[in-house]
Amino acid sequence: MPSAAVQESAGGQPDDPASGPQPGLGGGLPAGLVGRPGRRQAPPRHLADLDPAGRRTAAQQLGQQRFRADQLSRHYFGRLTDDPADMTDLPAGERTGLASALLPRLLTAERELTCDEGTTRKTLWRAFDGAYIESVLMRYPGRVTMCVSSQAGCGMACPFCATGQAGLTRNLSAAEIVAQVVAGARALAGGEVPGGPGRISNVVFMGMGEPLANYSHVLGAVRRLTDPVPDGLGISQRGITVSTVGLVPAIGRLAGEGLSVRLAVSLHAPDDSLRDELVPVNRRWKVAEVLAAAWAYAAATGRRVSIEYALIRDVNDQPWRADALARLLAGQLAHVNLIPLNPTPGSRWTASRPADMSEFEARLADRGIPVTVRDTRGTQIDGACGQLAATDRTAPPAGPVALADPVVRAVPVVPSGQPAPAVRPAPAVRPAPAVRPAPAGPSGPRATGRVG
């Protein structure tokens, strides 16, 4: 009988929406929202789905010594490789079998687009079952941020969001989430991103999907990302941001996990009448309830809450709404991240006028509310979550698809603050010409996160 850890990774999670109700969504969701995707074939079990004890148990169940799992962990999380040919510390006759069983290929790059002189890279991934997801790597002076997807699609139905318009396909496994970051870390360590070899310093759960609607797998991914090498990737918990549209019970649950990750609340309106339209889950948990949960999270963790606010022309950008937002946030441990909406093709929603954005920002600042306007990277490469998948989506096959061999190479993990040795980069999966960056947007420090 498999251990609980192995069962969890194999798709039989007690709290997997494909096999039962999702925890943290007590009271149900409003009509039209999807909290439970239809039953689909689970992704293959992967080492990154398991904690170290679960990995050793899995190795033992394969007839291997338990320490083989530790060796695989060092290769995947330490050397960023899943190629059996690199695993010379494993018996030659067992490398392929072990890698196939515990390091199966989960994602294949379908398209990769770049802009900002190559420092912003968006990848469209195809999963084993044909589901599409996206991730974005953004390199800034002094840090590198990965924006990752937590679901294929999204069931929250926000009308201005490309992913919300597409609907929910399924939850991602913890390993599918981690694989997006490992791919970015591999590209950085291999010197494929302009600026020289580097490391991922920040991960934001602001790509496709509602992270807290896939609670157990997101939590597992956070632990894999932040566990020290070789148990995980060794990223600081303080460098992780988990966003939510406001699933109040799940926010409370996250506050009790003992983590120091940042919470980002996609608010987008200070009043219930408008937020009911922009963020339909507001019909279940109103603005006051969402913010009360956010303040409780800040009190429990000591971390400032990020209030995400996509500015939409003539919809939520009125001066009086800036004043109303300031009143809601006065005296709280919060920061407002104003986001010029990245419109989706054919949508009636578009970004606010620059003058309106500036006034909205100024009104918040004048009332003592910390506020920045996001640096809108990726507009030339369908940078908003779900846009690239929407333009490339074809009908998914009925069953699993054959995946191409991964482009992998062994690279050493470089301690923070030390230069990385040069590593010859492998060719891109599908190279795309760089796109000339657009003119700079409104002034303000650069930030990262959901763009609608």
N, C-alpha and C positions, 0 to 999 in steps of 0.2 A: 504494500500500500504506500503510495507516495507520501512524503512528508507534507505538512501544511504549506511549507514554502514552495515545494514543487507544484502542488495543486494550484497555488495562487498564480503561478506564471503560466499555467497550461490552459487558462481560459475558464476555470471553474471558480472564479473569485466569488465569495459570498456577496460582495457588493458590486459586482460587474453588472451594468444595466442590461447586458445581453442574457443574464441568467437570473436576475432578480432585481428588486427595487434598489435604487441608488440611495445610500445613506446621506443624510444632511439635507434632503429635499422634503422634509416633513411637511405635510399639508398639501402636497401636490403642486403642480405647475398650472398656470392659466391655460385655457384652451388654445390650441395652435402651437404650443411649445412642446418640444420633445425632450423628455428627460431620460427615456429608455429607448435606445436604438433597437431595431429588429435583430433577431438572432442571426449571427454570421459566424463563419468559421474563425476560430481564434488564431491570432498570429502564432508562429512557432515559439516554443519556449526558448529563452535566451538567457545567457549568464547574467545580463543586466536586469532581468526581472527578479533576481534572487539576491538576498543578502549573503554574506560570506558563508554562514552556516548552511543555508539552503544550497549554495553552489557545491559545497563539499558533499552534502547528501546526494545531490544529483550525480556527481562524479562516481560516488560509491554505487549508486543504482545502475550505472553504466558498466560496472565491473572494474572500475579504476580505483587507484589509491586516492584518498580524499585530497591529498596535497596537489593533485593534478588540477583541481579547480583553482587553487591559488596561482599556479603557473599560468593558466589561461587568463586569470584576472590581471596578472602583471603584463601580459601581452596586450590585452584589450584596453585597459585603463592606463597602463604605464607607457607602453610603446605604441599605442594607438593602431594596432594591427589586428586583423582577424584572418590573415593569410597563413595557412598551416606551414608554408615553406619558410616562414620567418621563425617558427617555433622550434628552434634547434635544440632546446633543452628538453623536448618531449621525444619519446621513442619514435623513430621514423615511421614505423608501421602503425602508429596509433594517432598521429597528428591529425590526419584528415578526418577520422571518425570522431575524435573529440571535438574538433572545430565544427563539424557538421551538426553534432548533437547539442552543443552549448553556445556556439557562435554562428548560428544560421544567418544568412543574408536577409535582412528585414526590409531594407529600402534600396531602391535603385533610382539614380538621378535621371530624370526624363529631360529636363531643361535646366540650364543655368544662365542667368542674365546678370550683367554687372553694370554699375554706373559709379559716379564719384571717383573716376580714374581707377576703378577696380577695387576700391575699398568697401563698396557695398555689393554684396553678392546674394542673389536670391536663387534658391534651388527649388524646383518642383520635383517632388519625390513620388514614386509609385510604390505602393506597398505590395505585399505578396498576393493580395486578393484584387489588385487593380485600383484600390482606393488612392486618391491623390491627397497629398499634404504639402505644405510649404514651410521653409525656414529661411531666415535672412541673417547673414553675417554682416555686421557693421563695425568697421574699424575707425576709431577716433584717436586723436592724440592722447596717449596714456591709457587707453582701455580698448577692449574688444567685446562687443555685445552680440550674443546670439538670441534671436527672436524665434521661438519654437512653437509648433502646433501641439495641442494636446488631444484633439479629436480630428477625425476626417469629417469636415463639415461642422455645422453647429446647429443646435436645436433651439437657440434663444430667439431667433426670428427678428432681430433688430433690422428695421427696414433699410437703413443706410449702409449696412455692412454686406460686402460681397459674400462672405461665408454664410451669414445668416440667411441670405436670399437662396443659397444652395440647399439648405437643410442639413440634417445630421445623417451621416452614413454610419459611423461607428466610433467608439472610443479607441484611442491608441493604447497599446501596452506601454508599460514603463520603459521597456527596452527600445521601443520605436521612438519614444521621446528622447531617450539618451542617445540613440544613434544619430539624431540630427546634430547634437552637440559634438559627439565624437568626430563626425565628418568635418565640422568646422575646425575643431582642434587639430585634426590631421592636416587640413589645408594650411592652417597657420604655421604649424610646426615645420611643414615642408617648404615654407617660403613661397607659397602660391599666391598670397595676398600681398599687394604692394605695401612696403614698409618693413619688410624683412620678417624672419621667423618670430613667432609670438605665441601667446597663450590666450585662451578665453578667460575673461575676467568677470563677465556678467552674463546671466541668462534671464530672459524675460519670457514668461508664459503669456504671450500676447499675440501669438499667431492664430491659426484656425482653431476654433472651438472654445468652449467655456471650461476652463481648467477645473473648477470646483464641481462640475457635473461629472467629472471623471476622477473623483477624489482619490481613490486608493492608488491608481496608477500614477497620478501626478505626484502624490506623496512619495511613492516608491522612486520615481525619477528624481525628485529633489534629493532624496537620501543618497542615491547613486551618484548624483552630480557633486555632492558635497562631502561624501565620505572620503577620507584620505586615500591617496594612491597607495597600494593597488586595489583597495576595496572599491574605490570610486575615482572620480576625476579630480577631487581635491579642490574644487571651487569653493570659495567662502560662502557660507550661508547668507551673509550680508550682501552678496552680489547677486542673489536670486530674487526676482520679483514675480509674484503670482497674482494674476488679475482675475477679476470676477465682475459680472454684471450685478451681483448682489444676492447671492444665494445665502441668506442669513444663517440658517443652521450650520452650513458648511464653514462659514467664516468663524463661527464660534468653535467648531471642531478644530479648525486649523490653529486657533489661538491656544488650544490646549496641547499642541504637539511638541512644545518645547523648542521650536525652531526660531531663528532670528531672520527669517526671510521677510522681505517687504510685501505688504498688501497693496494692491492697486484696485480701486473701485471705479468702474466705468459708469460714471454718474450721468453726464450729458444733459441733465436738466435739474434745476433746483426744486421744481414744482411737480406734484404728482400728475396733474392733468396732462402736461406735455410728456413726462417720462413714461406714462402709461403707453403712449404711442411710440416713442423712440426705443424704449427698452421694455418689451411686453411683460417681462418677469416682474416689473413694478406693480402689476395688478395683483400679485401675490404678496410681495414684500415692498411696502411703501418707502419713500425716501427717508423718513424718520427712522424706520426700523433698520434700514441698510446702514445709515450713518451711525446709529447706536451700536451696531455690531462692529463697525469699523473702529469706533473709539474704544470699544472694549478690547479689540485686537491690539491697538496701539498701547493701551494700558498694560496688557499682558506681556507684550514683547519689547516695549520701549522703542519700537520702530515707528517712524513717521509714515502715515498713510498717504499714498499718492491718489489724488482725485483726478481721474481722467475725464476730460471734457472736450469732445469733438465739436468744434464751432461750425455750425451749419447756417448758411445764409438765410436770414429772415425767418429762422425757425427757433433757434435757442440763443442767439447772439445779441439780444436786446440789452441795453444798459440796465434796465430794471432787473433782468435776470442775473446780471453780474452782482448787483447789490443784494439780491436774495441769496445768491450763493455765498457771498461774504458773510451774511448773517448766520447762515448754517454752520460755517466753518470757524467762526470767531472763537479764539481761545483754545482751539483743538490742535493736536499734533498732526498737522496735515500740510500738504503742498499740492497746489493745483497745477496740472499739466495740461495746458491748452493745446489742442491738436487741430490744425487746419485740415478739414476733412479732405481725404483723398477720394474723390468721387469715382463711382463705378460706372462703366459704360451704360448709357440708357437710363440712368437714375435721375430722378428729379432733384435729388439732394446734391448740393455743391458747397464748396468752401465759402466761408464768410469773406466779405470785402476786407482788404487790409486795414482800412480805417476803423471798421467795426471791431476787428480783432484787437487793434491797438487800444481802443477805448475800453473794451472788455477787460483786457489785461491791466490797464491803468486803474480802473475802478477797484479791482481786487487789491492791487498793490497799495492804493491810497488808503484802504481799510485794513492794512496790516496783514494781508493774506499772502504768504509766499507763493509766487507764481512764475512759471516760465512758459514760453511758447516753444513747442517742439520743433526741432530741426527735422523737416519733412524729407527724409531720404527715401529714395526708391520710387518716386512718382513716374520716372521714365521706364521702369521695369515692372509695372503693375505691382507696386510695393505694398499696397494695402492687403491685409490678410484675405486670401481667397480669390484675389483678382487673377493671378496667373493660372490657378487651377480652373477658374471659370472660363478662361480663354482657351485652355488646352483640353478641357474635359471631354472625354468620349465615354460611351456607355461601358461600364466596367464589365469584364468577362464574368461568366457564370461561376467559374471556379478559379483556383489559384493560377497565376501566370508564371511562365518560366522567366527567371530573372537572369540578367547578364552577370558575368563574373565581376566582382568588385575591383575597383582600382585601389589597391592598398599597398602600403610600404611601411616598414618599421621605422619609427622615429623615436628618439629618446625624449623623455620628459625633462624639461629644463626647470630647475628651481627658480622661483620668482626672483627677479632682479638680476639674473645671470643671462648672458647672451647664449642663444641657441646655436649649435653647430649647423653649418650649411648642409642641407639635404636636397638632393636633386628631386624636384617635383615631378610627379607623374602627370601625364597629359590629362586635361579635363575630360569628363565624360562626353559632354556635348558642348564644346566651346561656343560661346556667342560673342559677337563683337561688343566691345564696350560702348556704352551709351553716354553721350556727352551730358554732364550734369546740368540741371536747370539752374537759373539764377537763384541766389540765396533768398530764403523767405524772411519773415519777420525776425528781428534781432532777438537774441536771448540765448542762454546756454543750451547746448544740445542735450537732448534727452532721447529716450527710447520707449517703445511700447506699441500698444494697439493703435492702428490708424483707421479703423473702421472696416 
